[in-house]
Amino acid sequence: MLIVALTGARGTLALLLPFYLFMIGHGIHQPCGQAGAVSPFPLAAGVASAFNGFMMMLAAFALGYWLGGSLNGTIWPLVHGVLVCGAATAAIAWTLVQRYGEPA
């Protein structure tokens, strides 16, 4: 999406195709993250799920607050949001999950 924004393309498909790729990634990592957050606590799975949901909504609020303040009629707030969320997800997956995850 950053490449699309830098090249100046503003068509609907030019923006939707990279965003769909991002959403496919979200559809893969979010259920895995939910299962990974709950599985270490089988006796308190409800509390673990609730805490995970609370933290996810807290992050969504913070990101929405940041992006809401940067709305300026361009596609850059969308690009920045996708870039930050994608980079954070990749960094967590390639570092913290690798380091602290238990192999099956």
N, CA, C and O atoms as CSV, one atom per row, in Angstrom:
chain,resi,resn,atom,element,x,y,z
A,1,MET,N,N,0.821,-1.178,0.000
A,1,MET,CA,C,0.000,0.000,0.000
A,1,MET,C,C,0.872,1.251,0.000
A,1,MET,O,O,0.488,2.279,-0.557
A,2,LEU,N,N,2.026,1.164,0.615
A,2,LEU,CA,C,2.951,2.298,0.613
A,2,LEU,C,C,3.403,2.602,-0.806
A,2,LEU,O,O,3.505,3.768,-1.188
A,3,ILE,N,N,3.672,1.577,-1.583
A,3,ILE,CA,C,4.092,1.783,-2.975
A,3,ILE,C,C,2.975,2.437,-3.772
A,3,ILE,O,O,3.225,3.336,-4.574
A,4,VAL,N,N,1.745,1.990,-3.555
A,4,VAL,CA,C,0.599,2.589,-4.240
A,4,VAL,C,C,0.488,4.070,-3.878
A,4,VAL,O,O,0.249,4.908,-4.748
A,5,ALA,N,N,0.658,4.385,-2.610
A,5,ALA,CA,C,0.549,5.780,-2.175
A,5,ALA,C,C,1.681,6.628,-2.735
A,5,ALA,O,O,1.466,7.771,-3.136
A,6,LEU,N,N,2.880,6.073,-2.763
A,6,LEU,CA,C,4.018,6.844,-3.280
A,6,LEU,C,C,3.936,7.077,-4.783
A,6,LEU,O,O,4.401,8.106,-5.274
A,7,THR,N,N,3.352,6.136,-5.519
A,7,THR,CA,C,3.230,6.308,-6.965
A,7,THR,C,C,2.086,7.233,-7.345
A,7,THR,O,O,2.013,7.683,-8.488
A,8,GLY,N,N,1.204,7.521,-6.422
A,8,GLY,CA,C,0.109,8.442,-6.695
A,8,GLY,C,C,-1.135,7.776,-7.245
A,8,GLY,O,O,-2.085,8.470,-7.608
A,9,ALA,N,N,-1.161,6.459,-7.320
A,9,ALA,CA,C,-2.346,5.757,-7.813
A,9,ALA,C,C,-3.481,5.941,-6.815
A,9,ALA,O,O,-3.282,5.781,-5.610
A,10,ARG,N,N,-4.655,6.273,-7.302
A,10,ARG,CA,C,-5.783,6.531,-6.410
A,10,ARG,C,C,-7.016,5.725,-6.786
A,10,ARG,O,O,-8.110,6.027,-6.311
A,11,GLY,N,N,-6.869,4.717,-7.618
A,11,GLY,CA,C,-8.012,3.909,-8.004
A,11,GLY,C,C,-8.468,3.005,-6.880
A,11,GLY,O,O,-7.700,2.679,-5.975
A,12,THR,N,N,-9.722,2.604,-6.947
A,12,THR,CA,C,-10.292,1.752,-5.910
A,12,THR,C,C,-9.547,0.421,-5.820
A,12,THR,O,O,-9.193,-0.013,-4.724
A,13,LEU,N,N,-9.309,-0.220,-6.941
A,13,LEU,CA,C,-8.609,-1.504,-6.925
A,13,LEU,C,C,-7.168,-1.363,-6.470
A,13,LEU,O,O,-6.636,-2.253,-5.807
A,14,ALA,N,N,-6.535,-0.257,-6.816
A,14,ALA,CA,C,-5.147,-0.044,-6.401
A,14,ALA,C,C,-5.028,0.002,-4.887
A,14,ALA,O,O,-4.006,-0.409,-4.336
A,15,LEU,N,N,-6.051,0.493,-4.209
A,15,LEU,CA,C,-6.025,0.556,-2.748
A,15,LEU,C,C,-6.590,-0.708,-2.098
A,15,LEU,O,O,-6.105,-1.142,-1.053
A,16,LEU,N,N,-7.610,-1.294,-2.716
A,16,LEU,CA,C,-8.249,-2.449,-2.094
A,16,LEU,C,C,-7.389,-3.710,-2.146
A,16,LEU,O,O,-7.393,-4.492,-1.196
A,17,LEU,N,N,-6.664,-3.919,-3.218
A,17,LEU,CA,C,-5.878,-5.153,-3.324
A,17,LEU,C,C,-4.814,-5.263,-2.227
A,17,LEU,O,O,-4.719,-6.316,-1.596
A,18,PRO,N,N,-4.002,-4.215,-1.967
A,18,PRO,CA,C,-3.059,-4.346,-0.847
A,18,PRO,C,C,-3.754,-4.425,0.512
A,18,PRO,O,O,-3.267,-5.087,1.428
A,19,PHE,N,N,-4.902,-3.741,0.635
A,19,PHE,CA,C,-5.616,-3.799,1.902
A,19,PHE,C,C,-6.197,-5.187,2.136
A,19,PHE,O,O,-6.199,-5.666,3.270
A,20,TYR,N,N,-6.688,-5.841,1.088
A,20,TYR,CA,C,-7.175,-7.215,1.219
A,20,TYR,C,C,-6.048,-8.146,1.638
A,20,TYR,O,O,-6.269,-9.056,2.437
A,21,LEU,N,N,-4.857,-7.939,1.119
A,21,LEU,CA,C,-3.703,-8.743,1.531
A,21,LEU,C,C,-3.441,-8.564,3.026
A,21,LEU,O,O,-3.168,-9.534,3.734
A,22,PHE,N,N,-3.523,-7.326,3.500
A,22,PHE,CA,C,-3.361,-7.047,4.924
A,22,PHE,C,C,-4.445,-7.742,5.746
A,22,PHE,O,O,-4.159,-8.299,6.805
A,23,MET,N,N,-5.683,-7.711,5.266
A,23,MET,CA,C,-6.784,-8.318,6.003
A,23,MET,C,C,-6.698,-9.850,6.011
A,23,MET,O,O,-7.118,-10.483,6.980
A,24,ILE,N,N,-6.166,-10.445,4.955
A,24,ILE,CA,C,-5.928,-11.894,4.966
A,24,ILE,C,C,-4.913,-12.234,6.049
A,24,ILE,O,O,-5.084,-13.209,6.782
A,25,GLY,N,N,-3.865,-11.439,6.151
A,25,GLY,CA,C,-2.884,-11.640,7.222
A,25,GLY,C,C,-3.514,-11.497,8.592
A,25,GLY,O,O,-3.202,-12.265,9.502
A,26,HIS,N,N,-4.400,-10.522,8.750
A,26,HIS,CA,C,-5.089,-10.355,10.033
A,26,HIS,C,C,-5.979,-11.556,10.326
A,26,HIS,O,O,-6.070,-12.009,11.468
A,27,GLY,N,N,-6.628,-12.060,9.300
A,27,GLY,CA,C,-7.486,-13.230,9.482
A,27,GLY,C,C,-6.715,-14.467,9.894
A,27,GLY,O,O,-7.286,-15.388,10.477
A,28,ILE,N,N,-5.436,-14.499,9.599
A,28,ILE,CA,C,-4.597,-15.625,10.009
A,28,ILE,C,C,-4.032,-15.399,11.410
A,28,ILE,O,O,-4.092,-16.293,12.253
A,29,HIS,N,N,-3.483,-14.207,11.663
A,29,HIS,CA,C,-2.786,-14.005,12.938
A,29,HIS,C,C,-3.709,-13.788,14.126
A,29,HIS,O,O,-3.352,-14.170,15.241
A,30,GLN,N,N,-4.883,-13.189,13.936
A,30,GLN,CA,C,-5.736,-12.885,15.085
A,30,GLN,C,C,-6.287,-14.136,15.751
A,30,GLN,O,O,-6.221,-14.222,16.977
A,31,PRO,N,N,-6.826,-15.112,15.026
A,31,PRO,CA,C,-7.275,-16.332,15.710
A,31,PRO,C,C,-6.125,-17.112,16.340
A,31,PRO,O,O,-6.278,-17.693,17.415
A,32,CYS,N,N,-4.978,-17.123,15.671
A,32,CYS,CA,C,-3.811,-17.811,16.252
A,32,CYS,C,C,-3.357,-17.113,17.527
A,32,CYS,O,O,-2.994,-17.766,18.505
A,33,GLY,N,N,-3.379,-15.785,17.511
A,33,GLY,CA,C,-3.006,-15.034,18.705
A,33,GLY,C,C,-3.988,-15.247,19.843
A,33,GLY,O,O,-3.583,-15.343,21.002
A,34,GLN,N,N,-5.265,-15.320,19.527
A,34,GLN,CA,C,-6.283,-15.574,20.554
A,34,GLN,C,C,-6.073,-16.951,21.173
A,34,GLN,O,O,-6.116,-17.102,22.394
A,35,ALA,N,N,-5.846,-17.950,20.330
A,35,ALA,CA,C,-5.607,-19.302,20.852
A,35,ALA,C,C,-4.324,-19.355,21.655
A,35,ALA,O,O,-4.268,-20.013,22.694
A,36,GLY,N,N,-3.293,-18.669,21.187
A,36,GLY,CA,C,-2.033,-18.658,21.910
A,36,GLY,C,C,-2.110,-17.931,23.234
A,36,GLY,O,O,-1.378,-18.264,24.166
A,37,ALA,N,N,-2.983,-16.942,23.334
A,37,ALA,CA,C,-3.133,-16.209,24.589
A,37,ALA,C,C,-3.909,-17.002,25.620
A,37,ALA,O,O,-3.703,-16.819,26.820
A,38,VAL,N,N,-4.792,-17.875,25.181
A,38,VAL,CA,C,-5.664,-18.616,26.091
A,38,VAL,C,C,-5.089,-19.981,26.462
A,38,VAL,O,O,-5.297,-20.450,27.581
A,39,SER,N,N,-4.375,-20.620,25.550
A,39,SER,CA,C,-3.942,-22.008,25.766
A,39,SER,C,C,-3.037,-22.229,26.984
A,39,SER,O,O,-3.115,-23.305,27.577
A,40,PRO,N,N,-2.187,-21.286,27.395
A,40,PRO,CA,C,-1.383,-21.549,28.595
A,40,PRO,C,C,-2.188,-21.526,29.898
A,40,PRO,O,O,-1.669,-21.898,30.950
A,41,PHE,N,N,-3.434,-21.097,29.836
A,41,PHE,CA,C,-4.255,-20.952,31.042
A,41,PHE,C,C,-5.552,-21.756,30.916
A,41,PHE,O,O,-6.624,-21.157,30.838
A,42,PRO,N,N,-5.492,-23.080,30.894
A,42,PRO,CA,C,-6.713,-23.864,30.687
A,42,PRO,C,C,-7.726,-23.721,31.822
A,42,PRO,O,O,-8.926,-23.873,31.593
A,43,LEU,N,N,-7.272,-23.435,33.023
A,43,LEU,CA,C,-8.198,-23.282,34.141
A,43,LEU,C,C,-8.796,-21.885,34.235
A,43,LEU,O,O,-9.778,-21.671,34.945
A,44,ALA,N,N,-8.204,-20.938,33.520
A,44,ALA,CA,C,-8.695,-19.558,33.534
A,44,ALA,C,C,-8.832,-19.035,32.108
A,44,ALA,O,O,-8.478,-17.891,31.825
A,45,ALA,N,N,-9.344,-19.872,31.214
A,45,ALA,CA,C,-9.430,-19.505,29.802
A,45,ALA,C,C,-10.348,-18.302,29.586
A,45,ALA,O,O,-10.076,-17.474,28.718
A,46,GLY,N,N,-11.413,-18.192,30.348
A,46,GLY,CA,C,-12.324,-17.062,30.204
A,46,GLY,C,C,-11.657,-15.751,30.572
A,46,GLY,O,O,-11.812,-14.751,29.870
A,47,VAL,N,N,-10.918,-15.753,31.663
A,47,VAL,CA,C,-10.211,-14.538,32.089
A,47,VAL,C,C,-9.133,-14.184,31.081
A,47,VAL,O,O,-8.964,-13.014,30.738
A,48,ALA,N,N,-8.399,-15.184,30.600
A,48,ALA,CA,C,-7.344,-14.934,29.620
A,48,ALA,C,C,-7.938,-14.379,28.325
A,48,ALA,O,O,-7.374,-13.465,27.724
A,49,SER,N,N,-9.064,-14.923,27.900
A,49,SER,CA,C,-9.719,-14.431,26.688
A,49,SER,C,C,-10.219,-13.005,26.877
A,49,SER,O,O,-10.071,-12.170,25.985
A,50,ALA,N,N,-10.803,-12.727,28.021
A,50,ALA,CA,C,-11.295,-11.380,28.299
A,50,ALA,C,C,-10.152,-10.374,28.361
A,50,ALA,O,O,-10.272,-9.266,27.837
A,51,PHE,N,N,-9.051,-10.748,28.992
A,51,PHE,CA,C,-7.905,-9.842,29.083
A,51,PHE,C,C,-7.308,-9.598,27.701
A,51,PHE,O,O,-6.929,-8.474,27.370
A,52,ASN,N,N,-7.227,-10.654,26.899
A,52,ASN,CA,C,-6.714,-10.500,25.541
A,52,ASN,C,C,-7.619,-9.566,24.733
A,52,ASN,O,O,-7.126,-8.700,24.011
A,53,GLY,N,N,-8.921,-9.736,24.850
A,53,GLY,CA,C,-9.849,-8.852,24.155
A,53,GLY,C,C,-9.747,-7.422,24.630
A,53,GLY,O,O,-9.817,-6.494,23.825
A,54,PHE,N,N,-9.582,-7.228,25.943
A,54,PHE,CA,C,-9.417,-5.883,26.484
A,54,PHE,C,C,-8.164,-5.223,25.942
A,54,PHE,O,O,-8.202,-4.058,25.545
A,55,MET,N,N,-7.050,-5.951,25.917
A,55,MET,CA,C,-5.797,-5.390,25.415
A,55,MET,C,C,-5.900,-5.075,23.918
A,55,MET,O,O,-5.358,-4.073,23.453
A,56,MET,N,N,-6.590,-5.926,23.177
A,56,MET,CA,C,-6.763,-5.692,21.753
A,56,MET,C,C,-7.591,-4.426,21.520
A,56,MET,O,O,-7.260,-3.623,20.647
A,57,MET,N,N,-8.650,-4.247,22.284
A,57,MET,CA,C,-9.482,-3.052,22.129
A,57,MET,C,C,-8.768,-1.796,22.626
A,57,MET,O,O,-8.995,-0.706,22.100
A,58,LEU,N,N,-7.918,-1.939,23.621
A,58,LEU,CA,C,-7.123,-0.807,24.091
A,58,LEU,C,C,-6.151,-0.358,22.995
A,58,LEU,O,O,-5.985,0.838,22.754
A,59,ALA,N,N,-5.518,-1.321,22.340
A,59,ALA,CA,C,-4.620,-0.990,21.222
A,59,ALA,C,C,-5.407,-0.382,20.071
A,59,ALA,O,O,-4.930,0.556,19.433
A,60,ALA,N,N,-6.610,-0.897,19.789
A,60,ALA,CA,C,-7.440,-0.348,18.718
A,60,ALA,C,C,-7.867,1.083,19.041
A,60,ALA,O,O,-7.910,1.935,18.153
A,61,PHE,N,N,-8.181,1.346,20.302
A,61,PHE,CA,C,-8.538,2.707,20.703
A,61,PHE,C,C,-7.359,3.653,20.500
A,61,PHE,O,O,-7.522,4.740,19.946
A,62,ALA,N,N,-6.180,3.246,20.945
A,62,ALA,CA,C,-4.996,4.104,20.812
A,62,ALA,C,C,-4.676,4.368,19.341
A,62,ALA,O,O,-4.377,5.500,18.963
A,63,LEU,N,N,-4.739,3.341,18.524
A,63,LEU,CA,C,-4.454,3.515,17.099
A,63,LEU,C,C,-5.534,4.372,16.438
A,63,LEU,O,O,-5.218,5.229,15.612
A,64,GLY,N,N,-6.797,4.153,16.788
A,64,GLY,CA,C,-7.871,4.966,16.241
A,64,GLY,C,C,-7.759,6.427,16.650
A,64,GLY,O,O,-8.043,7.322,15.855
A,65,TYR,N,N,-7.350,6.667,17.876
A,65,TYR,CA,C,-7.148,8.039,18.354
A,65,TYR,C,C,-6.036,8.721,17.573
A,65,TYR,O,O,-6.160,9.878,17.170
A,66,TRP,N,N,-4.950,7.989,17.366
A,66,TRP,CA,C,-3.813,8.525,16.606
A,66,TRP,C,C,-4.216,8.805,15.161
A,66,TRP,O,O,-3.937,9.881,14.631
A,67,LEU,N,N,-4.873,7.836,14.525
A,67,LEU,CA,C,-5.256,8.011,13.131
A,67,LEU,C,C,-6.364,9.046,12.971
A,67,LEU,O,O,-6.379,9.782,11.984
A,68,GLY,N,N,-7.288,9.115,13.920
A,68,GLY,CA,C,-8.348,10.112,13.854
A,68,GLY,C,C,-7.806,11.526,13.899
A,68,GLY,O,O,-8.349,12.424,13.257
A,69,GLY,N,N,-6.747,11.726,14.647
A,69,GLY,CA,C,-6.125,13.046,14.717
A,69,GLY,C,C,-5.340,13.408,13.471
A,69,GLY,O,O,-5.007,14.575,13.262
A,70,SER,N,N,-5.040,12.412,12.635
A,70,SER,CA,C,-4.240,12.697,11.448
A,70,SER,C,C,-5.055,12.672,10.158
A,70,SER,O,O,-4.482,12.718,9.069
A,71,LEU,N,N,-6.391,12.600,10.263
A,71,LEU,CA,C,-7.218,12.615,9.051
A,71,LEU,C,C,-7.080,13.958,8.339
A,71,LEU,O,O,-7.283,15.019,8.930
A,72,ASN,N,N,-6.730,13.883,7.060
A,72,ASN,CA,C,-6.525,15.111,6.312
A,72,ASN,C,C,-7.075,15.018,4.883
A,72,ASN,O,O,-6.737,15.848,4.039
A,73,GLY,N,N,-7.909,14.028,4.607
A,73,GLY,CA,C,-8.495,13.902,3.285
A,73,GLY,C,C,-7.634,13.157,2.275
A,73,GLY,O,O,-8.005,13.061,1.105
A,74,THR,N,N,-6.495,12.631,2.703
A,74,THR,CA,C,-5.630,11.869,1.810
A,74,THR,C,C,-5.646,10.401,2.226
A,74,THR,O,O,-6.323,10.032,3.186
A,75,ILE,N,N,-4.911,9.577,1.514
A,75,ILE,CA,C,-4.841,8.160,1.878
A,75,ILE,C,C,-3.737,7.878,2.891
A,75,ILE,O,O,-3.585,6.737,3.328
A,76,TRP,N,N,-2.965,8.889,3.269
A,76,TRP,CA,C,-1.818,8.643,4.152
A,76,TRP,C,C,-2.184,8.120,5.533
A,76,TRP,O,O,-1.441,7.286,6.051
A,77,PRO,N,N,-3.277,8.550,6.171
A,77,PRO,CA,C,-3.617,7.926,7.458
A,77,PRO,C,C,-3.875,6.422,7.330
A,77,PRO,O,O,-3.477,5.655,8.207
A,78,LEU,N,N,-4.533,5.993,6.256
A,78,LEU,CA,C,-4.755,4.567,6.025
A,78,LEU,C,C,-3.422,3.848,5.811
A,78,LEU,O,O,-3.189,2.775,6.368
A,79,VAL,N,N,-2.564,4.441,5.009
A,79,VAL,CA,C,-1.254,3.834,4.735
A,79,VAL,C,C,-0.438,3.731,6.017
A,79,VAL,O,O,0.172,2.695,6.281
A,80,HIS,N,N,-0.421,4.791,6.811
A,80,HIS,CA,C,0.335,4.762,8.071
A,80,HIS,C,C,-0.221,3.724,9.037
A,80,HIS,O,O,0.545,3.015,9.690
A,81,GLY,N,N,-1.535,3.626,9.135
A,81,GLY,CA,C,-2.143,2.643,10.030
A,81,GLY,C,C,-1.813,1.219,9.631
A,81,GLY,O,O,-1.451,0.403,10.479
A,82,VAL,N,N,-1.934,0.911,8.344
A,82,VAL,CA,C,-1.618,-0.434,7.856
A,82,VAL,C,C,-0.131,-0.716,8.031
A,82,VAL,O,O,0.250,-1.822,8.415
A,83,LEU,N,N,0.707,0.271,7.753
A,83,LEU,CA,C,2.155,0.087,7.886
A,83,LEU,C,C,2.561,-0.170,9.340
A,83,LEU,O,O,3.348,-1.076,9.614
A,84,VAL,N,N,2.035,0.613,10.256
A,84,VAL,CA,C,2.384,0.440,11.675
A,84,VAL,C,C,1.863,-0.897,12.203
A,84,VAL,O,O,2.595,-1.619,12.880
A,85,CYS,N,N,0.611,-1.232,11.901
A,85,CYS,CA,C,0.042,-2.496,12.394
A,85,CYS,C,C,0.743,-3.699,11.774
A,85,CYS,O,O,1.026,-4.674,12.469
A,86,GLY,N,N,1.024,-3.643,10.490
A,86,GLY,CA,C,1.720,-4.747,9.833
A,86,GLY,C,C,3.134,-4.929,10.357
A,86,GLY,O,O,3.578,-6.054,10.584
A,87,ALA,N,N,3.844,-3.820,10.550
A,87,ALA,CA,C,5.210,-3.900,11.073
A,87,ALA,C,C,5.225,-4.412,12.515
A,87,ALA,O,O,6.089,-5.208,12.882
A,88,ALA,N,N,4.274,-3.959,13.327
A,88,ALA,CA,C,4.217,-4.425,14.711
A,88,ALA,C,C,3.895,-5.915,14.778
A,88,ALA,O,O,4.493,-6.647,15.566
A,89,THR,N,N,2.949,-6.363,13.951
A,89,THR,CA,C,2.597,-7.783,13.931
A,89,THR,C,C,3.773,-8.635,13.486
A,89,THR,O,O,4.050,-9.674,14.084
A,90,ALA,N,N,4.466,-8.202,12.439
A,90,ALA,CA,C,5.624,-8.949,11.949
A,90,ALA,C,C,6.740,-8.971,12.986
A,90,ALA,O,O,7.370,-10.008,13.197
A,91,ALA,N,N,6.989,-7.838,13.633
A,91,ALA,CA,C,8.053,-7.782,14.640
A,91,ALA,C,C,7.749,-8.702,15.820
A,91,ALA,O,O,8.641,-9.391,16.316
A,92,ILE,N,N,6.511,-8.716,16.264
A,92,ILE,CA,C,6.132,-9.591,17.376
A,92,ILE,C,C,6.224,-11.051,16.964
A,92,ILE,O,O,6.718,-11.884,17.724
A,93,ALA,N,N,5.754,-11.361,15.770
A,93,ALA,CA,C,5.774,-12.754,15.305
A,93,ALA,C,C,7.193,-13.277,15.123
A,93,ALA,O,O,7.459,-14.448,15.391
A,94,TRP,N,N,8.100,-12.426,14.672
A,94,TRP,CA,C,9.463,-12.871,14.381
A,94,TRP,C,C,10.405,-12.748,15.571
A,94,TRP,O,O,11.548,-13.201,15.500
A,95,THR,N,N,9.944,-12.140,16.667
A,95,THR,CA,C,10.828,-12.003,17.834
A,95,THR,C,C,10.218,-12.637,19.077
A,95,THR,O,O,10.685,-13.682,19.530
A,96,LEU,N,N,9.185,-12.022,19.632
A,96,LEU,CA,C,8.641,-12.480,20.904
A,96,LEU,C,C,8.027,-13.870,20.815
A,96,LEU,O,O,8.229,-14.689,21.712
A,97,VAL,N,N,7.288,-14.149,19.759
A,97,VAL,CA,C,6.653,-15.460,19.639
A,97,VAL,C,C,7.720,-16.535,19.447
A,97,VAL,O,O,7.606,-17.630,19.998
A,98,GLN,N,N,8.732,-16.233,18.684
A,98,GLN,CA,C,9.817,-17.183,18.467
A,98,GLN,C,C,10.572,-17.450,19.772
A,98,GLN,O,O,10.957,-18.587,20.047
A,99,ARG,N,N,10.778,-16.426,20.558
A,99,ARG,CA,C,11.571,-16.549,21.767
A,99,ARG,C,C,10.807,-17.224,22.897
A,99,ARG,O,O,11.363,-18.058,23.611
A,100,TYR,N,N,9.529,-16.868,23.067
A,100,TYR,CA,C,8.785,-17.345,24.215
A,100,TYR,C,C,7.759,-18.415,23.891
A,100,TYR,O,O,7.183,-19.003,24.806
A,101,GLY,N,N,7.518,-18.680,22.633
A,101,GLY,CA,C,6.559,-19.714,22.282
A,101,GLY,C,C,7.102,-21.094,22.567
A,101,GLY,O,O,8.301,-21.339,22.430
A,102,GLU,N,N,6.233,-21.987,22.960
A,102,GLU,CA,C,6.658,-23.346,23.238
A,102,GLU,C,C,6.476,-24.193,21.984
A,102,GLU,O,O,5.399,-24.186,21.388
A,103,PRO,N,N,7.525,-24.930,21.570
A,103,PRO,CA,C,7.357,-25.779,20.396
A,103,PRO,C,C,6.420,-26.926,20.703
A,103,PRO,O,O,6.353,-27.419,21.829
A,104,ALA,N,N,5.699,-27.338,19.675
A,104,ALA,CA,C,4.738,-28.436,19.857
A,104,ALA,C,C,5.422,-29.784,19.827
A,104,ALA,O,O,4.761,-30.814,19.965
